[in-house]
């Protein structure tokens, strides 16, 4: 363990037995980060690809075309790391409130993540990233579902732990509650540090938040959400199009190992290399997916334009499905202003063209998906094995 980075263990008592809780040192790490050639190269490449991704979004006539779906993809991936079995399709169907029979527990957690991120983005317009804002976002994140009884919006007043059945046999025990604010005060100060580059700040803050574990539940999801909020606040990204949880999900054992090695060995450099490689991979993947999506839109629009008298209503329907990849006839008619009968006719024509697929097999309460678009968005969002 590198001297000066190790933090300290404090001995506590709970349920009649002693246990050791870990109290991390404040950020930034001391001794300072060793930025060798590899880390500098990774940081430069990560910043370049983030700039490319942000530029692509800025050039769009309507960035909401991708933002709506990408935020939901990140929500699904982040929640899957915590063990939910909800897919992107489940979430999009869940959001169609008139449709019965959608599994509730897992998909409600993902839906709360979407609302929490949107709340945080909106509040950044008037409030800096702070402990107050994190409590607000946490309250939204746990507003319903399984975490609703775990003190939403409140820092914990009792000991939590990771792994094991109690603190005495846990894999990791965060700071005891009476020392929580001693950790969170310097953490908030670091969030406002003007000298740490934004990507490095996001990487360091994520680990520190996970180590402090200030809430009874939802720390993992909020810690990953914190990355997006920091990058948007620093104007590295205008829109949170980086679904970095894809990297953490695909490399889940290494993700947890890297977090652990920071605590046990002070290995911030190893974590940063892992984090920056994830930014590089995910930013590249997000930009390539965006380009494929835009090419798909152009190709399908050209095909629809050949439909003759049906082309007008079908093009308006296509416009709607670009923003809402899963929809119903009723919602589509309401959003496009096309009457329901013409909407159904247009949907059937798009099904014939292979652009739209009916999802339910029902005669009523049917749902329709922009099929190739949903396939592109759903890449790598299959639930992890339980």
C-alpha positions in Angstrom: 0.0 0.0 0.0 1.4 3.4 -1.0 2.2 5.6 2.0 -0.1 8.6 2.3 -2.9 7.0 0.2 -4.0 4.2 2.4 -6.7 5.9 4.6 -7.2 4.3 7.9 -9.3 1.7 9.7 -11.3 2.4 12.8 -12.5 -0.2 15.2 -16.2 -0.1 15.9 -18.7 -2.3 17.7 -22.0 -3.5 16.4 -24.3 -6.3 17.3 -22.0 -7.3 20.1 -18.9 -7.8 18.0 -16.0 -5.6 16.9 -15.5 -4.7 13.2 -13.2 -2.5 11.2 -14.5 0.4 9.1 -12.4 2.1 6.4 -12.1 5.9 6.4 -10.5 7.2 3.1 -8.1 10.1 2.9 -9.4 13.2 1.1 -9.0 13.9 -2.6 -6.8 14.6 -4.5 -4.5 11.6 -3.8 -1.3 12.3 -2.0 1.4 11.7 -3.1 0.1 13.2 -6.4 -0.9 11.1 -9.3 2.0 9.8 -11.4 1.1 10.8 -14.9 3.4 8.7 -17.1 3.2 8.3 -20.8 0.4 5.8 -20.8 -2.0 7.8 -18.7 -1.3 11.0 -20.6 -2.0 9.2 -23.9 -5.2 7.7 -22.6 -6.4 11.1 -21.2 -5.7 12.8 -24.5 -7.5 10.1 -26.5 -10.5 10.1 -24.1 -10.8 13.9 -24.4 -10.6 13.7 -28.2 -13.3 11.1 -28.5 -15.6 12.9 -26.0 -15.1 16.0 -28.1 -16.1 14.0 -31.2 -19.2 12.6 -29.5 -20.2 16.0 -28.2 -19.7 17.6 -31.6 -21.8 14.9 -33.3 -24.7 15.7 -30.9 -24.3 19.5 -31.3 -24.5 19.1 -35.1 -27.9 17.3 -34.9 -31.0 19.3 -35.8 -32.5 17.9 -32.6 -30.1 16.4 -30.0 -33.1 14.9 -28.2 -33.2 12.3 -31.0 -30.3 10.5 -29.3 -30.4 11.9 -25.8 -33.8 10.4 -24.9 -32.6 6.9 -25.8 -29.0 7.1 -24.6 -30.0 8.3 -21.1 -32.3 5.2 -20.9 -29.5 2.9 -22.2 -27.2 4.2 -19.4 -30.0 3.7 -16.8 -30.5 0.1 -17.9 -26.8 -0.7 -17.9 -26.1 0.9 -14.5 -29.0 -0.8 -12.9 -28.0 -4.2 -14.4 -24.6 -3.9 -12.5 -26.7 -3.9 -9.3 -28.5 -7.1 -10.4 -31.7 -5.9 -12.1 -33.0 -8.1 -15.0 -34.7 -5.3 -16.9 -33.9 -4.7 -20.5 -34.1 -1.5 -22.6 -37.3 -2.8 -24.2 -38.8 -3.4 -20.8 -38.1 0.2 -19.8 -39.5 1.7 -23.0 -42.6 -0.5 -22.7 -43.0 0.4 -19.0 -43.0 4.1 -19.9 -46.1 3.5 -22.0 -48.4 3.8 -19.1 -51.6 2.5 -20.8 -50.0 -0.9 -21.3 -50.6 -3.6 -18.7 -48.5 -6.6 -17.7 -45.1 -5.0 -17.7 -42.9 -6.4 -14.8 -42.6 -3.8 -12.2 -39.8 -4.1 -9.6 -36.7 -4.1 -11.8 -38.0 -1.8 -14.5 -39.3 0.7 -11.9 -35.7 1.0 -10.5 -34.4 1.8 -14.0 -37.2 4.3 -14.5 -36.2 6.0 -11.3 -32.7 6.3 -12.5 -33.9 8.1 -15.7 -35.9 10.5 -13.5 -32.9 11.1 -11.2 -30.5 11.9 -14.0 -33.0 14.2 -15.6 -33.6 15.9 -12.3 -29.8 16.4 -11.8 -29.3 17.8 -15.2 -32.2 20.3 -14.8 -31.0 21.4 -11.3 -27.4 22.0 -12.6 -28.8 25.1 -14.3 -29.4 26.7 -10.9 -27.4 24.7 -8.4 -23.7 23.5 -8.5 -23.0 19.8 -7.9 -23.0 19.5 -4.1 -24.1 17.4 -1.2 -27.4 19.1 -1.3 -27.9 18.2 -5.0 -26.8 14.6 -4.4 -29.4 14.3 -1.7 -32.1 15.6 -4.0 -31.0 13.2 -6.8 -30.9 10.3 -4.3 -34.5 11.1 -3.2 -35.7 10.8 -6.8 -33.6 7.7 -7.4 -35.2 5.9 -4.5 -38.6 7.5 -4.8 -40.3 4.2 -5.6 -39.4 0.5 -6.0 -37.3 -1.6 -3.6 -35.2 1.3 -2.2 -38.1 3.5 -1.2 -37.8 2.4 2.4 -34.1 3.1 2.6 -34.2 6.8 3.7 -34.4 8.5 0.2 -32.5 11.8 0.2 -30.9 11.3 3.6 -27.4 10.4 4.5 -27.3 7.2 6.5 -27.4 7.2 10.3 -26.4 3.6 10.6 -23.5 1.4 9.4 -23.7 -0.3 6.0 -21.4 -2.8 4.5 -20.7 -4.7 1.3 -20.6 -8.5 1.1 -21.2 -10.7 4.1 -24.2 -10.8 6.4 -23.0 -8.2 9.0 -20.1 -5.8 9.4 -18.1 -8.4 11.3 -17.8 -10.7 8.2 -18.2 -8.1 5.4 -15.9 -7.8 2.5 -15.8 -4.0 2.9 -17.2 -1.6 5.6 -17.5 2.1 4.7 -16.9 4.9 7.3 -19.0 4.7 10.4 -22.0 7.1 10.4 -20.4 9.4 13.0 -17.5 10.1 10.7 -19.5 10.4 7.5 -19.6 14.2 7.4 -15.8 14.3 8.0 -15.5 12.5 4.7 -18.3 14.2 2.8 -17.1 17.8 3.6 -13.7 17.4 1.8 -15.5 15.4 -0.9 -17.8 18.3 -1.7 -14.8 20.6 -1.7 -13.1 18.4 -4.3 -16.1 18.5 -6.5 -15.5 22.3 -6.9 -11.7 21.9 -7.4 -10.7 24.0 -10.4 -7.3 22.5 -10.9 -8.2 18.8 -11.5 -9.1 18.1 -15.2 -12.8 17.1 -15.5 -12.3 13.5 -16.6 -9.8 12.9 -13.8 -12.1 14.5 -11.4 -15.0 12.3 -12.5 -12.8 9.2 -12.2 -11.6 10.1 -8.7 -14.9 11.3 -7.4 -16.7 8.1 -8.5 -14.3 5.9 -6.4 -14.4 8.2 -3.4 -18.2 8.3 -3.4 -18.4 4.5 -3.7 -15.9 4.2 -0.8 -17.8 6.6 1.5 -21.1 4.9 0.6 -23.1 7.7 2.2 -26.6 6.3 1.7 -28.2 3.1 2.8 -29.0 2.1 -0.8 -28.5 3.3 -4.3 -24.8 4.3 -3.9 -23.6 2.4 -6.9 -26.2 3.9 -9.3 -25.7 7.4 -7.9 -21.9 7.0 -8.1 -22.2 6.2 -11.8 -24.7 9.0 -12.3 -22.2 11.4 -10.7 -19.8 10.8 -13.6 -22.2 12.1 -16.2 -23.2 15.1 -14.1 -19.6 16.1 -13.5 -18.8 15.9 -17.2 -21.9 18.0 -18.1 -21.3 20.5 -15.4 -17.7 21.0 -16.6 -19.1 21.3 -20.2 -17.0 18.4 -21.4 -20.3 17.1 -22.7 -23.3 19.3 -23.4 -25.5 16.2 -23.3 -25.0 13.0 -21.3 -24.5 10.7 -24.3 -21.7 8.6 -22.7 -23.2 5.3 -21.3 -20.0 4.4 -19.4 -21.8 1.8 -17.4 -21.4 -0.4 -20.5 -17.7 -0.6 -19.7 -18.3 -1.3 -16.1 -20.9 -4.0 -16.9 -18.7 -5.7 -19.5 -15.8 -5.8 -17.1 -17.6 -6.1 -13.8 -15.0 -8.3 -12.0 -12.2 -5.9 -13.0 -14.4 -2.9 -12.1 -14.8 -4.1 -8.5 -11.2 -5.2 -8.3 -9.9 -1.7 -9.4 -12.2 -0.1 -6.8 -10.8 -2.4 -4.2 -7.1 -1.9 -5.1 -7.5 1.9 -4.6 -8.6 1.2 -1.0 -6.0 -1.6 -0.3 -3.0 -0.4 -2.3 -3.6 3.3 -3.2 -3.6 2.3 -6.8 -5.2 5.3 -8.3 -3.2 5.1 -11.5 -4.5 1.5 -12.2 -8.1 2.7 -11.7 -7.5 5.8 -13.9 -6.1 3.6 -16.8 -9.2 1.3 -16.5 -11.6 4.3 -16.4 -10.0 6.1 -19.3 -10.0 3.0 -21.5 -13.7 2.7 -20.7 -14.3 6.3 -21.8 -12.4 5.7 -25.0 -14.3 2.5 -25.8 -17.7 3.8 -24.8 -17.3 7.2 -26.5 -16.2 5.5 -29.7 -19.1 3.0 -29.6 -21.6 5.8 -28.8 -20.4 7.9 -31.8 -20.4 4.9 -34.2 -23.9 3.9 -33.0 -25.1 7.5 -33.5 -23.8 7.6 -37.0 -25.5 4.2 -37.8 -28.7 5.5 -36.4 -28.6 8.7 -38.5 -27.8 6.7 -41.6 -30.8 4.4 -40.8 -33.1 7.4 -40.4 -32.1 8.8 -43.8 -32.4 5.4 -45.6 -35.9 4.7 -44.1 -37.1 8.2 -44.8 -36.2 7.8 -48.4 -38.1 4.5 -48.6 -41.2 6.0 -46.9 -41.1 9.0 -49.3 -41.9 6.6 -52.1 -45.3 5.6 -50.7 -47.3 8.1 -52.6 -50.4 9.4 -50.9 -49.5 7.6 -47.7 -46.1 9.1 -47.4 -47.2 12.2 -45.5 -48.7 10.5 -42.5 -46.1 7.7 -42.6 -43.3 10.3 -42.5 -44.8 12.0 -39.5 -45.1 8.6 -37.9 -41.5 7.9 -38.7 -40.6 11.3 -37.1 -42.4 10.3 -33.9 -40.7 6.9 -33.8 -37.3 8.5 -34.1 -37.9 10.1 -30.7 -39.9 7.3 -29.1 -38.7 4.0 -30.5 -41.6 2.1 -28.9 -45.1 3.5 -29.2 -48.8 2.7 -29.5 -51.2 3.8 -32.2 -53.0 6.1 -29.7 -49.8 7.8 -28.5 -48.5 8.1 -32.1 -51.8 9.7 -33.2 -51.7 12.2 -30.3 -48.1 13.2 -30.8 -48.3 13.5 -34.6 -51.7 15.1 -35.0 -52.7 12.4 -37.5 -56.1 10.7 -36.9 -56.0 7.2 -35.4 -57.3 5.5 -38.5 -54.6 7.0 -40.7 -52.0 6.3 -38.0 -53.0 2.6 -38.0 -52.9 2.5 -41.8 -49.4 4.1 -41.8 -48.2 1.6 -39.1 -49.4 -1.3 -41.1 -47.5 0.0 -44.2 -44.3 0.5 -42.1 -44.7 -3.1 -40.9 -45.0 -4.3 -44.5 -41.7 -2.4 -45.3 -40.0 -4.1 -42.4 -39.4 -0.8 -40.6 -41.8 -1.3 -37.7 -42.5 -4.5 -35.7 -45.5 -5.2 -33.5 -44.3 -6.3 -30.1 -47.2 -7.8 -28.2 -49.1 -10.1 -30.5 -52.3 -8.7 -28.9 -55.4 -7.4 -30.7 -55.7 -4.6 -28.3 -53.1 -2.5 -26.4 -50.6 -3.2 -29.2 -47.1 -1.7 -29.1 -45.0 -1.0 -32.1 -41.2 -0.7 -32.3 -38.9 1.0 -34.8 -37.2 -2.4 -35.2 -33.7 -1.7 -36.6 -33.4 1.4 -34.4 -34.2 -0.6 -31.3 -31.7 -3.3 -32.2 -29.0 -0.6 -32.5 -29.9 0.9 -29.2 -30.2 -2.4 -27.4 -26.7 -3.6 -28.2 -25.0 -4.9 -25.1 -28.0 -4.2 -22.8 -29.0 -7.9 -22.3 -29.4 -8.5 -18.5 -26.4 -10.2 -16.7 -27.0 -13.8 -15.5 -28.6 -13.7 -12.0 
